[in-house]
């Protein structure tokens, strides 16, 4: 994305950080196999981690 027209320095920093983080997330999710979408690293009665699918859903909302 061309950010040259954004004049507010805070907005420019935010959008640059957003797209940098988005690229990292996108790279990760492109590497996750479809059969791994429901995998939980922690899955006990006391504690459960989000699956990759759940984490992605949180980001999309």
N, CA, C and O atoms as a GROMACS GRO file, in nm:
protein
  244
    1UNK      N    1   0.085  -0.118   0.000
    1UNK     CA    2   0.000   0.000   0.000
    1UNK      C    3   0.089   0.123   0.000
    1UNK      O    4   0.188   0.130   0.073
    2UNK      N    5   0.052   0.219  -0.082
    2UNK     CA    6   0.125   0.345  -0.089
    2UNK      C    7   0.077   0.436   0.024
    2UNK      O    8  -0.038   0.478   0.026
    3UNK      N    9   0.166   0.466   0.117
    3UNK     CA   10   0.130   0.552   0.231
    3UNK      C   11   0.182   0.694   0.215
    3UNK      O   12   0.178   0.773   0.309
    4UNK      N   13   0.231   0.727   0.097
    4UNK     CA   14   0.292   0.859   0.076
    4UNK      C   15   0.192   0.973   0.092
    4UNK      O   16   0.231   1.086   0.121
    5UNK      N   17   0.064   0.947   0.074
    5UNK     CA   18  -0.037   1.054   0.085
    5UNK      C   19  -0.090   1.071   0.227
    5UNK      O   20  -0.168   1.163   0.252
    6UNK      N   21  -0.051   0.983   0.319
    6UNK     CA   22  -0.094   0.996   0.458
    6UNK      C   23  -0.006   1.100   0.525
    6UNK      O   24   0.116   1.084   0.532
    7UNK      N   25  -0.067   1.208   0.573
    7UNK     CA   26   0.012   1.317   0.629
    7UNK      C   27   0.022   1.312   0.781
    7UNK      O   28   0.116   1.367   0.839
    8UNK      N   29  -0.072   1.247   0.846
    8UNK     CA   30  -0.068   1.234   0.992
    8UNK      C   31   0.037   1.130   1.029
    8UNK      O   32   0.023   1.014   0.991
    9UNK      N   33   0.142   1.170   1.103
    9UNK     CA   34   0.249   1.074   1.134
    9UNK      C   35   0.202   0.955   1.218
    9UNK      O   36   0.252   0.844   1.199
   10UNK      N   37   0.109   0.976   1.310
   10UNK     CA   38   0.057   0.865   1.390
   10UNK      C   39  -0.020   0.767   1.303
   10UNK      O   40  -0.006   0.645   1.317
   11UNK      N   41  -0.101   0.819   1.214
   11UNK     CA   42  -0.178   0.734   1.123
   11UNK      C   43  -0.083   0.656   1.032
   11UNK      O   44  -0.106   0.538   1.004
   12UNK      N   45   0.023   0.719   0.986
   12UNK     CA   46   0.120   0.653   0.900
   12UNK      C   47   0.192   0.541   0.975
   12UNK      O   48   0.212   0.432   0.922
   13UNK      N   49   0.232   0.568   1.101
   13UNK     CA   50   0.296   0.464   1.182
   13UNK      C   51   0.202   0.348   1.205
   13UNK      O   52   0.241   0.231   1.195
   14UNK      N   53   0.075   0.380   1.235
   14UNK     CA   54  -0.023   0.274   1.260
   14UNK      C   55  -0.042   0.187   1.137
   14UNK      O   56  -0.037   0.065   1.146
   15UNK      N   57  -0.064   0.248   1.022
   15UNK     CA   58  -0.092   0.169   0.901
   15UNK      C   59   0.029   0.086   0.860
   15UNK      O   60   0.014  -0.026   0.812
   16UNK      N   61   0.149   0.140   0.878
   16UNK     CA   62   0.270   0.063   0.847
   16UNK      C   63   0.285  -0.056   0.941
   16UNK      O   64   0.320  -0.165   0.897
   17UNK      N   65   0.259  -0.036   1.070
   17UNK     CA   66   0.266  -0.146   1.167
   17UNK      C   67   0.156  -0.249   1.138
   17UNK      O   68   0.181  -0.369   1.144
   18UNK      N   69   0.038  -0.201   1.105
   18UNK     CA   70  -0.074  -0.291   1.074
   18UNK      C   71  -0.039  -0.383   0.958
   18UNK      O   72  -0.058  -0.504   0.967
   19UNK      N   73   0.012  -0.325   0.849
   19UNK     CA   74   0.043  -0.408   0.732
   19UNK      C   75   0.164  -0.498   0.756
   19UNK      O   76   0.170  -0.607   0.699
   20UNK      N   77   0.258  -0.456   0.838
   20UNK     CA   78   0.371  -0.544   0.871
   20UNK      C   79   0.321  -0.664   0.950
   20UNK      O   80   0.360  -0.778   0.920
   21UNK      N   81   0.236  -0.641   1.050
   21UNK     CA   82   0.180  -0.751   1.129
   21UNK      C   83   0.088  -0.839   1.045
   21UNK      O   84   0.085  -0.961   1.062
   22UNK      N   85   0.014  -0.778   0.957
   22UNK     CA   86  -0.076  -0.853   0.870
   22UNK      C   87   0.004  -0.946   0.780
   22UNK      O   88  -0.039  -1.059   0.754
   23UNK      N   89   0.117  -0.901   0.733
   23UNK     CA   90   0.201  -0.985   0.647
   23UNK      C   91   0.253  -1.106   0.724
   23UNK      O   92   0.258  -1.217   0.671
   24UNK      N   93   0.292  -1.084   0.849
   24UNK     CA   94   0.340  -1.195   0.933
   24UNK      C   95   0.228  -1.296   0.954
   24UNK      O   96   0.249  -1.417   0.940
   25UNK      N   97   0.109  -1.248   0.989
   25UNK     CA   98  -0.006  -1.337   1.010
   25UNK      C   99  -0.042  -1.412   0.882
   25UNK      O  100  -0.069  -1.532   0.886
   26UNK      N  101  -0.040  -1.342   0.772
   26UNK     CA  102  -0.076  -1.405   0.644
   26UNK      C  103   0.023  -1.516   0.610
   26UNK      O  104  -0.017  -1.625   0.567
   27UNK      N  105   0.151  -1.490   0.631
   27UNK     CA  106   0.253  -1.592   0.604
   27UNK      C  107   0.229  -1.716   0.692
   27UNK      O  108   0.238  -1.829   0.644
   28UNK      N  109   0.200  -1.693   0.820
   28UNK     CA  110   0.173  -1.804   0.911
   28UNK      C  111   0.054  -1.887   0.863
   28UNK      O  112   0.064  -2.009   0.851
   29UNK      N  113  -0.057  -1.822   0.835
   29UNK     CA  114  -0.179  -1.895   0.799
   29UNK      C  115  -0.167  -1.962   0.663
   29UNK      O  116  -0.236  -2.061   0.638
   30UNK      N  117  -0.082  -1.913   0.575
   30UNK     CA  118  -0.058  -1.981   0.448
   30UNK      C  119   0.019  -2.111   0.470
   30UNK      O  120   0.011  -2.202   0.387
   31UNK      N  121   0.094  -2.120   0.580
   31UNK     CA  122   0.173  -2.240   0.609
   31UNK      C  123   0.094  -2.346   0.688
   31UNK      O  124   0.132  -2.462   0.690
   32UNK      N  125  -0.015  -2.306   0.753
   32UNK     CA  126  -0.096  -2.400   0.831
   32UNK      C  127  -0.178  -2.486   0.735
   32UNK      O  128  -0.252  -2.434   0.650
   33UNK      N  129  -0.165  -2.616   0.750
   33UNK     CA  130  -0.242  -2.708   0.666
   33UNK      C  131  -0.388  -2.709   0.712
   33UNK      O  132  -0.416  -2.689   0.830
   34UNK      N  133  -0.478  -2.732   0.621
   34UNK     CA  134  -0.621  -2.730   0.653
   34UNK      C  135  -0.657  -2.825   0.766
   34UNK      O  136  -0.741  -2.793   0.850
   35UNK      N  137  -0.593  -2.941   0.771
   35UNK     CA  138  -0.624  -3.038   0.877
   35UNK      C  139  -0.569  -2.994   1.013
   35UNK      O  140  -0.598  -3.058   1.114
   36UNK      N  141  -0.492  -2.887   1.017
   36UNK     CA  142  -0.438  -2.836   1.143
   36UNK      C  143  -0.517  -2.716   1.198
   36UNK      O  144  -0.483  -2.663   1.304
   37UNK      N  145  -0.621  -2.674   1.129
   37UNK     CA  146  -0.698  -2.556   1.172
   37UNK      C  147  -0.757  -2.572   1.312
   37UNK      O  148  -0.770  -2.473   1.385
   38UNK      N  149  -0.792  -2.694   1.351
   38UNK     CA  150  -0.855  -2.718   1.481
   38UNK      C  151  -0.756  -2.760   1.590
   38UNK      O  152  -0.797  -2.788   1.702
   39UNK      N  153  -0.627  -2.765   1.558
   39UNK     CA  154  -0.526  -2.809   1.654
   39UNK      C  155  -0.511  -2.709   1.770
   39UNK      O  156  -0.508  -2.588   1.748
   40UNK      N  157  -0.503  -2.762   1.891
   40UNK     CA  158  -0.479  -2.679   2.010
   40UNK      C  159  -0.347  -2.722   2.073
   40UNK      O  160  -0.327  -2.841   2.099
   41UNK      N  161  -0.257  -2.629   2.096
   41UNK     CA  162  -0.130  -2.661   2.160
   41UNK      C  163  -0.152  -2.703   2.304
   41UNK      O  164  -0.082  -2.790   2.355
   42UNK      N  165  -0.250  -2.642   2.369
   42UNK     CA  166  -0.286  -2.676   2.507
   42UNK      C  167  -0.433  -2.715   2.505
   42UNK      O  168  -0.518  -2.639   2.459
   43UNK      N  169  -0.461  -2.834   2.554
   43UNK     CA  170  -0.600  -2.881   2.555
   43UNK      C  171  -0.620  -2.971   2.676
   43UNK      O  172  -0.619  -3.094   2.666
   44UNK      N  173  -0.638  -2.907   2.791
   44UNK     CA  174  -0.663  -2.980   2.915
   44UNK      C  175  -0.796  -2.934   2.972
   44UNK      O  176  -0.856  -2.838   2.922
   45UNK      N  177  -0.842  -3.001   3.076
   45UNK     CA  178  -0.969  -2.962   3.138
   45UNK      C  179  -0.959  -2.821   3.198
   45UNK      O  180  -1.058  -2.748   3.201
   46UNK      N  181  -0.841  -2.783   3.244
   46UNK     CA  182  -0.823  -2.653   3.309
   46UNK      C  183  -0.794  -2.539   3.211
   46UNK      O  184  -0.823  -2.423   3.238
   47UNK      N  185  -0.737  -2.575   3.099
   47UNK     CA  186  -0.691  -2.468   3.008
   47UNK      C  187  -0.692  -2.517   2.864
   47UNK      O  188  -0.656  -2.631   2.834
   48UNK      N  189  -0.735  -2.430   2.775
   48UNK     CA  190  -0.734  -2.459   2.632
   48UNK      C  191  -0.678  -2.338   2.557
   48UNK      O  192  -0.712  -2.224   2.586
   49UNK      N  193  -0.593  -2.366   2.460
   49UNK     CA  194  -0.547  -2.258   2.373
   49UNK      C  195  -0.643  -2.246   2.255
   49UNK      O  196  -0.715  -2.340   2.223
   50UNK      N  197  -0.642  -2.131   2.193
   50UNK     CA  198  -0.719  -2.116   2.070
   50UNK      C  199  -0.656  -2.199   1.960
   50UNK      O  200  -0.534  -2.215   1.955
   51UNK      N  201  -0.739  -2.251   1.874
   51UNK     CA  202  -0.690  -2.318   1.754
   51UNK      C  203  -0.652  -2.209   1.653
   51UNK      O  204  -0.694  -2.094   1.669
   52UNK      N  205  -0.576  -2.241   1.550
   52UNK     CA  206  -0.547  -2.141   1.448
   52UNK      C  207  -0.674  -2.082   1.387
   52UNK      O  208  -0.681  -1.962   1.358
   53UNK      N  209  -0.774  -2.166   1.368
   53UNK     CA  210  -0.901  -2.119   1.311
   53UNK      C  211  -0.968  -2.016   1.403
   53UNK      O  212  -1.017  -1.913   1.357
   54UNK      N  213  -0.969  -2.044   1.533
   54UNK     CA  214  -1.029  -1.950   1.629
   54UNK      C  215  -0.950  -1.820   1.636
   54UNK      O  216  -1.008  -1.712   1.645
   55UNK      N  217  -0.818  -1.830   1.631
   55UNK     CA  218  -0.735  -1.710   1.635
   55UNK      C  219  -0.762  -1.623   1.513
   55UNK      O  220  -0.773  -1.501   1.524
   56UNK      N  221  -0.774  -1.685   1.397
   56UNK     CA  222  -0.802  -1.610   1.276
   56UNK      C  223  -0.938  -1.543   1.283
   56UNK      O  224  -0.955  -1.430   1.238
   57UNK      N  225  -1.036  -1.614   1.340
   57UNK     CA  226  -1.170  -1.556   1.353
   57UNK      C  227  -1.167  -1.433   1.443
   57UNK      O  228  -1.237  -1.335   1.416
   58UNK      N  229  -1.086  -1.435   1.549
   58UNK     CA  230  -1.073  -1.317   1.636
   58UNK      C  231  -1.014  -1.199   1.560
   58UNK      O  232  -1.055  -1.084   1.582
   59UNK      N  233  -0.921  -1.224   1.472
   59UNK     CA  234  -0.858  -1.118   1.396
   59UNK      C  235  -0.952  -1.060   1.291
   59UNK      O  236  -0.945  -0.942   1.257
   60UNK      N  237  -1.040  -1.144   1.239
   60UNK     CA  238  -1.130  -1.100   1.133
   60UNK      C  239  -1.244  -1.014   1.183
   60UNK      O  240  -1.306  -0.941   1.106
   61UNK      N  241  -1.273  -1.024   1.312
   61UNK     CA  242  -1.388  -0.949   1.366
   61UNK      C  243  -1.350  -0.808   1.400
   61UNK      O  244  -1.435  -0.732   1.446
   0.00000   0.00000   0.00000
